Amino acid sequence: MTKRYSLPGYLAGAVAARAGDEMSGPALMLTGFALTGSSGDAASLLAAITVAAAVGGPLLGALLDRAGRPGRLLAAALLLYALGLGATLLGLGRLPFPLTLLIAVLTGLWGPALSGGWTAQLPGVVPGDRLPRANALDAMTFSAASLAGPALAGVVAETAGAPAAVVAAAALVATALPAAWLLPSRPVGPRGVRGTSVREDLAAGLRVIVDRRPLLGATLASVVTCVAQGMLAACLPLLGERVLGGAGRGALLLSCAAVSALAATAVLARFPRVTAPDVIVRAGALVQAGALLLAASGRPVPLVAAVLLVGIGEGPQLAALFTVRHRESPEHLRGQIFTTGASLKITGFAVGAALAGPVVTRSPTATLVLGAGVAVAAALVHLLLPAATARRPADRVTSG
C-alpha cells in the first residue's frame, strides 16, 4: 500500500488543495466587491462558502468512512468544490445575488474535504511508527497554504483581475484530483462490521468525540482557540491602519503568522516525540493567549512579534491535534471525526470574528484582551476534561 502511494505525493496533493481553498475566500471577496461594488456583498460571499462546513463536514466524513475507496469520494468532493467556485463566479452579475449566495453555500458543503477529509486518510499512507512525523508534515501544509493562498489571490487579482483569481483557485484545487483519486483503499477488516445507516454512523461519531475525553478536550480546545484567532483576525485591518500605516499591512500580518507556524511545525516534525501531543494542544492555546496580550500594546514591533508568536502556538497545536485524533479515533469513524473537527474549527473562527465586530471599532485593545481570555479558557477546558476521565473510567466506547 505505502509502496505504491508515497507521503510526498500525499503532501503535494494536500498543499495544492489547501492552497486553492485558502485562495478561494479572498478571491471571492475581491471578485464580489469588483462586480457588485458592495463590501457587504463581498463579505456575504465569504460567509456563504464557509457557513455550510458545519453541516457538510460530519456527513462527508461519515461517507468517507463507509467508502472502500475513500480517495475516489475525496476526489469527487474536490471536483465539486472546484466546479462550485466556477459556478459562483458565473453567477455574479448574471443571477440574482441570493441565488449566487446559495451556490456558494452548496460549494462550501465540500470544503471539509480539503482539510479533515484529507488528513483522515494519512494512516493509510504511512505506517503507525511514522505517523507522528507525518502529522507534523501534514500540519505544515496548512501553514504553507495559508501563506501562499491569500498572496496568490492578491497577485492574480492585481495582474489579471479578480475573477481570474477565482479561476486560479478552482484550478489549484483541481490539480489535487489525481493525488486524491489514487489514495490507498481502506483495509477490508473494518468494513465487515458495517451494518449501520449513515445516521447511526453520525451518532456514533459524535458519541466517540463526547465520550473519549482526551479527544473531546483537544477538540474543544482547538475550537475555542479558533474563536480567539477569529477575534485577532477581525482586529488586524484596524490595527494595520492605526499602528502600521495601512489596513492592507494589517492583513499581511496573517502571512507572518503563517511563516512562524510553518517554522515551528518544521521543528516539531524534526523532533515529533519531544513531548506529549496533549501538552502541546494546551501549551499552544496559552502561547496564543500571550500573543494577543502582546498585540494589545498597540505598538509596531510588539504587534509584529505578537503575530509571529501566534504562529508559533498555532502550528504545533494543529499537528498535536492531528495526533490526538488519530490516536483516539476508531478506524471506521476516523474520517467523520476529522471532518467534524475541521467544521467546528471553521465555525469557531467565524464566531470569533463575528463577536469581535461590534467591539473592535470602539476598542481593538479590549477585543484583543478578551481574545486572550478566550484562549486561556481553551487551555483550561483542555486541562479539566482529562481530569474527568480519571473520575469516570467507564468513559470508553467500543469500536462498534
CORKA-V624100 format. One record per residue. RES is the residue in three letters. SS is DSSP state (helix for helix, strand for strand, loop for the rest). PHI is phi in whole degrees, 0 to 359 (NA if undefined). NEAR is the number of other ideal C-beta (glycine too) atoms within 10 Angstrom. Layout:
# CORKA-V624100
res: (RES:RES)
ss: (SS:SS)
phi: (PHI:PHI)
near: (NEAR:NEAR)
This chain:
# CORKA-V624100
res: (MET:THR:LYS:ARG:TYR:SER:LEU:PRO:GLY:TYR:LEU:ALA:GLY:ALA:VAL:ALA:ALA:ARG:ALA:GLY:ASP:GLU:MET:SER:GLY:PRO:ALA:LEU:MET:LEU:THR:GLY:PHE:ALA:LEU:THR:GLY:SER:SER:GLY:ASP:ALA:ALA:SER:LEU:LEU:ALA:ALA:ILE:THR:VAL:ALA:ALA:ALA:VAL:GLY:GLY:PRO:LEU:LEU:GLY:ALA:LEU:LEU:ASP:ARG:ALA:GLY:ARG:PRO:GLY:ARG:LEU:LEU:ALA:ALA:ALA:LEU:LEU:LEU:TYR:ALA:LEU:GLY:LEU:GLY:ALA:THR:LEU:LEU:GLY:LEU:GLY:ARG:LEU:PRO:PHE:PRO:LEU:THR:LEU:LEU:ILE:ALA:VAL:LEU:THR:GLY:LEU:TRP:GLY:PRO:ALA:LEU:SER:GLY:GLY:TRP:THR:ALA:GLN:LEU:PRO:GLY:VAL:VAL:PRO:GLY:ASP:ARG:LEU:PRO:ARG:ALA:ASN:ALA:LEU:ASP:ALA:MET:THR:PHE:SER:ALA:ALA:SER:LEU:ALA:GLY:PRO:ALA:LEU:ALA:GLY:VAL:VAL:ALA:GLU:THR:ALA:GLY:ALA:PRO:ALA:ALA:VAL:VAL:ALA:ALA:ALA:ALA:LEU:VAL:ALA:THR:ALA:LEU:PRO:ALA:ALA:TRP:LEU:LEU:PRO:SER:ARG:PRO:VAL:GLY:PRO:ARG:GLY:VAL:ARG:GLY:THR:SER:VAL:ARG:GLU:ASP:LEU:ALA:ALA:GLY:LEU:ARG:VAL:ILE:VAL:ASP:ARG:ARG:PRO:LEU:LEU:GLY:ALA:THR:LEU:ALA:SER:VAL:VAL:THR:CYS:VAL:ALA:GLN:GLY:MET:LEU:ALA:ALA:CYS:LEU:PRO:LEU:LEU:GLY:GLU:ARG:VAL:LEU:GLY:GLY:ALA:GLY:ARG:GLY:ALA:LEU:LEU:LEU:SER:CYS:ALA:ALA:VAL:SER:ALA:LEU:ALA:ALA:THR:ALA:VAL:LEU:ALA:ARG:PHE:PRO:ARG:VAL:THR:ALA:PRO:ASP:VAL:ILE:VAL:ARG:ALA:GLY:ALA:LEU:VAL:GLN:ALA:GLY:ALA:LEU:LEU:LEU:ALA:ALA:SER:GLY:ARG:PRO:VAL:PRO:LEU:VAL:ALA:ALA:VAL:LEU:LEU:VAL:GLY:ILE:GLY:GLU:GLY:PRO:GLN:LEU:ALA:ALA:LEU:PHE:THR:VAL:ARG:HIS:ARG:GLU:SER:PRO:GLU:HIS:LEU:ARG:GLY:GLN:ILE:PHE:THR:THR:GLY:ALA:SER:LEU:LYS:ILE:THR:GLY:PHE:ALA:VAL:GLY:ALA:ALA:LEU:ALA:GLY:PRO:VAL:VAL:THR:ARG:SER:PRO:THR:ALA:THR:LEU:VAL:LEU:GLY:ALA:GLY:VAL:ALA:VAL:ALA:ALA:ALA:LEU:VAL:HIS:LEU:LEU:LEU:PRO:ALA:ALA:THR:ALA:ARG:ARG:PRO:ALA:ASP:ARG:VAL:THR:SER:GLY)
ss: (loop:loop:loop:loop:loop:loop:helix:helix:helix:helix:helix:helix:helix:helix:helix:helix:helix:helix:helix:helix:helix:helix:helix:helix:helix:helix:helix:helix:helix:helix:helix:helix:helix:helix:helix:helix:loop:loop:helix:helix:helix:helix:helix:helix:helix:helix:helix:helix:helix:helix:helix:loop:helix:helix:helix:helix:helix:helix:helix:helix:helix:helix:helix:helix:helix:helix:loop:loop:loop:helix:helix:helix:helix:helix:helix:helix:helix:helix:helix:helix:helix:helix:helix:helix:helix:helix:helix:helix:helix:helix:helix:loop:loop:loop:loop:loop:helix:helix:helix:helix:helix:helix:helix:helix:helix:helix:helix:helix:loop:loop:helix:helix:helix:helix:loop:helix:helix:helix:helix:loop:loop:helix:helix:helix:loop:loop:loop:helix:helix:helix:helix:helix:helix:helix:helix:helix:helix:helix:helix:helix:helix:helix:helix:helix:helix:helix:helix:helix:helix:helix:helix:helix:helix:helix:helix:helix:helix:helix:helix:helix:loop:helix:helix:helix:helix:helix:helix:helix:helix:helix:helix:helix:helix:helix:loop:loop:helix:helix:helix:helix:helix:loop:loop:loop:loop:loop:loop:loop:helix:helix:helix:helix:helix:loop:loop:loop:loop:helix:helix:helix:helix:helix:helix:helix:helix:helix:helix:helix:helix:helix:helix:loop:helix:helix:helix:helix:helix:helix:helix:helix:helix:helix:helix:helix:helix:helix:helix:helix:helix:helix:helix:helix:helix:helix:helix:helix:helix:helix:helix:helix:helix:helix:helix:helix:loop:loop:helix:helix:helix:helix:helix:helix:helix:helix:helix:helix:helix:helix:helix:helix:helix:helix:helix:helix:helix:helix:helix:helix:helix:helix:loop:loop:loop:loop:loop:loop:helix:helix:helix:helix:helix:helix:helix:helix:helix:helix:helix:helix:helix:helix:helix:helix:helix:helix:helix:loop:loop:loop:loop:helix:helix:helix:helix:helix:helix:helix:helix:helix:helix:helix:helix:helix:helix:helix:helix:helix:helix:helix:helix:helix:helix:helix:helix:helix:helix:helix:helix:helix:loop:loop:helix:helix:helix:helix:helix:helix:helix:helix:helix:helix:helix:helix:helix:helix:helix:helix:helix:helix:helix:helix:helix:helix:helix:helix:helix:helix:helix:helix:helix:helix:loop:loop:loop:helix:helix:helix:helix:helix:helix:helix:helix:helix:helix:helix:helix:helix:helix:helix:helix:helix:helix:helix:helix:helix:helix:helix:helix:helix:helix:helix:helix:loop:loop:loop:loop:loop:loop:loop:loop:loop)
phi: (NA:288:287:273:228:267:298:302:296:299:295:297:296:296:298:298:296:285:294:298:296:294:282:293:299:300:296:295:298:297:292:300:292:293:268:252:74:240:291:295:295:297:295:297:297:296:296:296:280:256:293:284:300:297:271:290:300:300:294:298:297:298:292:298:294:272:278:291:240:300:298:293:294:297:297:297:296:298:297:295:295:296:295:296:299:296:294:297:299:294:287:296:83:248:248:305:300:301:291:296:298:297:298:296:298:296:295:295:303:266:303:300:298:281:245:295:299:286:298:297:272:300:298:279:260:235:291:302:288:260:294:302:292:297:301:296:295:296:298:296:295:295:295:297:292:291:279:279:302:299:296:298:300:294:295:295:298:289:268:234:102:299:301:296:294:294:299:295:297:297:294:295:299:295:294:276:303:299:296:288:302:269:303:299:292:283:304:291:308:298:289:291:269:280:223:241:275:299:298:294:294:299:296:295:296:295:296:298:298:284:278:271:300:301:291:298:298:294:296:296:298:291:292:294:298:295:300:297:296:296:294:296:300:294:277:297:300:292:296:299:292:278:256:250:92:181:297:298:292:295:295:294:298:299:292:298:297:294:296:291:296:297:294:294:289:297:296:296:296:287:231:292:250:294:202:294:299:298:293:293:302:290:296:300:295:292:299:290:298:298:295:294:295:295:295:292:295:75:243:301:296:299:295:296:298:296:293:298:292:303:296:297:280:287:299:298:298:294:299:293:299:300:297:297:298:297:291:264:269:300:303:281:239:298:301:296:294:292:289:296:299:297:297:295:294:300:296:300:298:296:297:299:296:292:296:286:309:290:265:294:292:279:202:297:297:298:296:291:296:297:297:297:296:296:294:297:299:299:294:294:301:293:290:279:295:300:297:294:297:294:278:231:295:278:284:236:239:280:287:270)
near: (12:12:5:8:18:12:16:10:15:26:19:16:25:26:21:24:30:25:28:28:26:26:28:31:19:23:31:27:22:22:25:30:17:16:18:17:9:12:11:9:17:20:14:20:25:20:16:22:27:19:18:20:25:19:14:23:29:26:19:28:29:26:20:26:28:20:16:11:14:24:24:15:21:30:22:16:26:28:19:17:26:25:15:23:28:17:17:28:26:14:17:22:14:10:15:9:17:9:11:25:21:15:22:28:19:17:25:25:22:25:27:34:32:28:25:30:29:31:28:30:22:23:18:19:20:21:10:9:7:15:19:23:18:25:29:25:23:26:28:24:24:27:25:21:25:24:21:19:23:21:18:21:26:19:12:21:21:11:9:12:14:24:19:15:28:27:18:21:29:24:15:24:29:20:17:27:19:14:24:27:17:16:24:17:13:22:13:8:9:16:13:8:11:11:7:15:10:14:10:11:22:18:13:20:25:15:12:22:22:13:15:22:20:19:21:21:24:31:26:18:27:26:21:24:33:23:24:29:24:24:30:29:19:22:26:24:18:15:27:19:14:14:22:17:11:13:14:12:16:22:16:16:25:20:15:19:28:26:18:21:28:19:16:26:29:16:13:27:20:10:11:19:9:12:13:12:25:20:12:23:27:23:17:29:27:19:21:30:23:16:29:27:19:20:30:23:15:13:13:13:9:17:25:16:17:25:26:19:23:30:27:20:26:28:30:27:30:26:29:29:27:26:22:24:25:22:16:18:24:19:16:23:25:28:33:32:27:30:32:27:29:26:26:21:25:24:19:23:21:19:16:26:21:14:18:24:13:9:17:22:11:9:13:24:15:13:27:28:15:19:31:23:15:23:30:19:18:29:21:15:20:27:14:11:18:15:11:12:16:9:8:11:7:6:15:10:14:7:12:10)
